[in-house]
Amino acid sequence: MGQKIVPQLPVSSDGNPLLASCQKNHDGTSRFVMVLPSDYAKDPGLALLARCEALYYGYEYPYRSFLDRHLISGDLFIDVGAHFGIYSLSAASAPCGDVCVVAIEPDPRNSRVLRLWAELNQRNEQIEIIEAACGADSGFTKLWSFSTMGHQTGALRPKEAPTASGEDIEMISVDKLLAAREGLSARRIFLKIDVEGGEPGVLDGADETLKSGRVAGVIFEKSTAYGNRDSLQELHRVSERLLELEFRLFWFPHIHMPGVLMPWISGDETGNIIAIAPSLLEAVEANPVYDSHFKTYPPPPPSISDVEERPYDRNARAKYTKRIIKAKATDGWRWCQPPNLVQGAEMRASLVMPYLLRTGTLIDIGAGTMELFRKLPIAVKYTPLDLVRFSKNTVIADLNQNQFPKGRWDMATLLGVIEYIHDVDRLFARLRSSVGRLYITYHGLSSRLSCDHEDRRGLGYVNDHSEQELVAKLLSARWEITERKNIDGLLLLCAR
């Protein structure tokens, strides 16, 4: 229902809607303004852009925030698949100033709007616009358009193409583009690639540039275009190539929400991946949270399984969980979506309520739908902790990256969370220095659902502790057990 909301926008003198950037200058004014077609709401991509920018945190907010934080004066930003130019204008107006932008867009209708936006915002001298496709090599190809944000390039007609013949267009590669521009040779580079499944070809055509050491970061899309085995294998191939070149792969769990930058492990998710070079890694890891003031929850993009012939069943989740365990990462895609947070939440909150203090401060770790908050006495000051900003008071952190906020709380709850933590000993030790009392629910190996390790992987559980083992870990971290119950396989532990 929320996806169909169309914001009420001011209009220009000629009747076209005006969309102000969510990104602001120091004085609070918008960094740029976008002119939309009067019938923009009929275009799925433009309607999404307008909703995100006007009603939510901003279109692909955390990725644009990432660029704001890490672009420096003198950088080169190459926007492959620029569309109307929201990323190009974001980079051109970055707080650091003096960012050179090259925007590559194959659709002539889009590039006309891109030029209009650049001129309207007085950035046409700063943004070089190239009307061409981008791929593994230079030459010519065909453009097949579905909407302003939906087109593909290639000799063969995609089955979704509305017309029988595509438009002949030029194709360039990043390597050859830069080789022809000696004036850009000294600039550090950030790449953004959003080309509807053509990302592997663009990365192939940028291999020399990627090897040069000049590239600090690459943002590239994993969309539902990778919903078949062949295309997904191509994405994995170029991802492995980036790892060979010593880039590290990260992503944000929700493409449009404030959140924590996390290691990317390929699964059922869609969104953007960020390849980060060794030269930038220390700065990125020093502050991985990209936050903003609370706004309405924006619907996430569809999953790969929404378009794939194979469902994302328990067997698929078990395979993904094993990859998560190997990387010691978190399933951010699962935990950024409220429907995945509901099961058992009310029951766990009810189970722990009789043991909580009636006053004081409480941090709800992995708060999810915040069922506990609805049951607490008003005298308890509540702080939720999660991967994305679900509420005004949410603290953003990824426990599997050893992140925990500074501060002191009388109580902490871990309700249905320990099952997804790789280093439980480290977490218990960290909490000992910040929390007075600890309340835990956990499906241990004694649970009827948890006798088989493969079953646990299918549930997404990354560990297999028995009740005795979990108690021993608490005692080792200098916690004193004050309550211990096993209720139909669900372990309740209270400690101080």
Secondary structure in CASP SS format (residue, H / E / C, confidence):
PFRMAT SS
TARGET T0000
AUTHOR 0000-0000-0000
METHOD secondary structure of the structure
MODEL  1
M C 1.00
G H 1.00
Q H 1.00
K H 1.00
I C 1.00
V C 1.00
P C 1.00
Q C 1.00
L C 1.00
P C 1.00
V E 1.00
S C 1.00
S C 1.00
D C 1.00
G C 1.00
N C 1.00
P E 1.00
L E 1.00
L E 1.00
A E 1.00
S C 1.00
C C 1.00
Q C 1.00
K E 1.00
N C 1.00
H C 1.00
D C 1.00
G C 1.00
T C 1.00
S E 1.00
R C 1.00
F C 1.00
V E 1.00
M E 1.00
V E 1.00
L C 1.00
P C 1.00
S C 1.00
D C 1.00
Y H 1.00
A H 1.00
K H 1.00
D C 1.00
P H 1.00
G H 1.00
L H 1.00
A H 1.00
L H 1.00
L H 1.00
A H 1.00
R H 1.00
C H 1.00
E H 1.00
A H 1.00
L C 1.00
Y C 1.00
Y C 1.00
G C 1.00
Y C 1.00
E C 1.00
Y H 1.00
P H 1.00
Y H 1.00
R H 1.00
S H 1.00
F H 1.00
L H 1.00
D H 1.00
R H 1.00
H H 1.00
L C 1.00
I C 1.00
S C 1.00
G C 1.00
D C 1.00
L E 1.00
F E 1.00
I E 1.00
D E 1.00
V E 1.00
G C 1.00
A C 1.00
H C 1.00
F C 1.00
G C 1.00
I H 1.00
Y H 1.00
S H 1.00
L H 1.00
S H 1.00
A H 1.00
A H 1.00
S C 1.00
A C 1.00
P C 1.00
C C 1.00
G C 1.00
D C 1.00
V C 1.00
C E 1.00
V E 1.00
V E 1.00
A E 1.00
I E 1.00
E C 1.00
P C 1.00
D C 1.00
P H 1.00
R H 1.00
N H 1.00
S H 1.00
R H 1.00
V H 1.00
L H 1.00
R H 1.00
L H 1.00
W H 1.00
A H 1.00
E H 1.00
L H 1.00
N C 1.00
Q C 1.00
R C 1.00
N C 1.00
E C 1.00
Q C 1.00
I E 1.00
E E 1.00
I E 1.00
I E 1.00
E C 1.00
A C 1.00
A E 1.00
C E 1.00
G C 1.00
A C 1.00
D C 1.00
S C 1.00
G E 1.00
F E 1.00
T E 1.00
K E 1.00
L E 1.00
W E 1.00
S E 1.00
F E 1.00
S E 1.00
T C 1.00
M C 1.00
G E 1.00
H E 1.00
Q E 1.00
T E 1.00
G C 1.00
A C 1.00
L C 1.00
R C 1.00
P C 1.00
K C 1.00
E C 1.00
A C 1.00
P C 1.00
T C 1.00
A C 1.00
S C 1.00
G C 1.00
E E 1.00
D E 1.00
I E 1.00
E E 1.00
M E 1.00
I E 1.00
S C 1.00
V H 1.00
D H 1.00
K H 1.00
L H 1.00
L H 1.00
A H 1.00
A C 1.00
R C 1.00
E H 1.00
G H 1.00
L H 1.00
S C 1.00
A C 1.00
R C 1.00
R C 1.00
I E 1.00
F E 1.00
L E 1.00
K E 1.00
I E 1.00
D C 1.00
V C 1.00
E C 1.00
G C 1.00
G C 1.00
E H 1.00
P H 1.00
G H 1.00
V H 1.00
L H 1.00
D H 1.00
G C 1.00
A C 1.00
D H 1.00
E H 1.00
T H 1.00
L H 1.00
K H 1.00
S C 1.00
G C 1.00
R C 1.00
V E 1.00
A E 1.00
G E 1.00
V E 1.00
I E 1.00
F E 1.00
E E 1.00
K E 1.00
S C 1.00
T H 1.00
A H 1.00
Y H 1.00
G C 1.00
N C 1.00
R H 1.00
D H 1.00
S H 1.00
L H 1.00
Q H 1.00
E H 1.00
L H 1.00
H H 1.00
R H 1.00
V H 1.00
S H 1.00
E H 1.00
R H 1.00
L H 1.00
L H 1.00
E H 1.00
L C 1.00
E C 1.00
F C 1.00
R E 1.00
L E 1.00
F E 1.00
W E 1.00
F C 1.00
P C 1.00
H C 1.00
I C 1.00
H C 1.00
M C 1.00
P C 1.00
G E 1.00
V E 1.00
L C 1.00
M E 1.00
P E 1.00
W C 1.00
I C 1.00
S C 1.00
G C 1.00
D C 1.00
E C 1.00
T C 1.00
G E 1.00
N E 1.00
I E 1.00
I E 1.00
A E 1.00
I E 1.00
A C 1.00
P H 1.00
S H 1.00
L H 1.00
L H 1.00
E H 1.00
A H 1.00
V H 1.00
E H 1.00
A H 1.00
N C 1.00
P C 1.00
V E 1.00
Y E 1.00
D C 1.00
S C 1.00
H C 1.00
F C 1.00
K C 1.00
T C 1.00
Y C 1.00
P C 1.00
P C 1.00
P C 1.00
P C 1.00
P C 1.00
S C 1.00
I H 1.00
S H 1.00
D H 1.00
V C 1.00
E C 1.00
E C 1.00
R C 1.00
P C 1.00
Y C 1.00
D C 1.00
R H 1.00
N H 1.00
A H 1.00
R H 1.00
A H 1.00
K H 1.00
Y H 1.00
T H 1.00
K H 1.00
R H 1.00
I H 1.00
I H 1.00
K H 1.00
A H 1.00
K C 1.00
A C 1.00
T C 1.00
D C 1.00
G H 1.00
W H 1.00
R H 1.00
W H 1.00
C C 1.00
Q C 1.00
P H 1.00
P H 1.00
N H 1.00
L H 1.00
V C 1.00
Q C 1.00
G C 1.00
A H 1.00
E H 1.00
M H 1.00
R H 1.00
A H 1.00
S H 1.00
L H 1.00
V H 1.00
M H 1.00
P H 1.00
Y H 1.00
L C 1.00
L C 1.00
R C 1.00
T C 1.00
G E 1.00
T E 1.00
L E 1.00
I E 1.00
D E 1.00
I E 1.00
G C 1.00
A C 1.00
G C 1.00
T C 1.00
M C 1.00
E H 1.00
L H 1.00
F H 1.00
R H 1.00
K H 1.00
L C 1.00
P C 1.00
I C 1.00
A C 1.00
V E 1.00
K E 1.00
Y E 1.00
T E 1.00
P E 1.00
L E 1.00
D E 1.00
L C 1.00
V E 1.00
R C 1.00
F C 1.00
S C 1.00
K C 1.00
N C 1.00
T C 1.00
V E 1.00
I E 1.00
A C 1.00
D C 1.00
L H 1.00
N H 1.00
Q H 1.00
N C 1.00
Q C 1.00
F C 1.00
P C 1.00
K C 1.00
G C 1.00
R C 1.00
W E 1.00
D E 1.00
M E 1.00
A E 1.00
T E 1.00
L E 1.00
L E 1.00
G C 1.00
V C 1.00
I H 1.00
E H 1.00
Y H 1.00
I C 1.00
H C 1.00
D C 1.00
V H 1.00
D H 1.00
R H 1.00
L H 1.00
F H 1.00
A H 1.00
R H 1.00
L H 1.00
R H 1.00
S C 1.00
S C 1.00
V E 1.00
G E 1.00
R E 1.00
L E 1.00
Y E 1.00
I E 1.00
T E 1.00
Y E 1.00
H E 1.00
G C 1.00
L C 1.00
S C 1.00
S C 1.00
R C 1.00
L C 1.00
S C 1.00
C C 1.00
D C 1.00
H H 1.00
E H 1.00
D H 1.00
R H 1.00
R H 1.00
G H 1.00
L C 1.00
G C 1.00
Y C 1.00
V C 1.00
N C 1.00
D C 1.00
H C 1.00
S C 1.00
E H 1.00
Q H 1.00
E H 1.00
L H 1.00
V H 1.00
A H 1.00
K H 1.00
L H 1.00
L H 1.00
S H 1.00
A C 1.00
R C 1.00
W C 1.00
E C 1.00
I E 1.00
T E 1.00
E E 1.00
R E 1.00
K E 1.00
N E 1.00
I E 1.00
D C 1.00
G C 1.00
L E 1.00
L E 1.00
L E 1.00
L E 1.00
C E 1.00
A E 1.00
R C 1.00
END
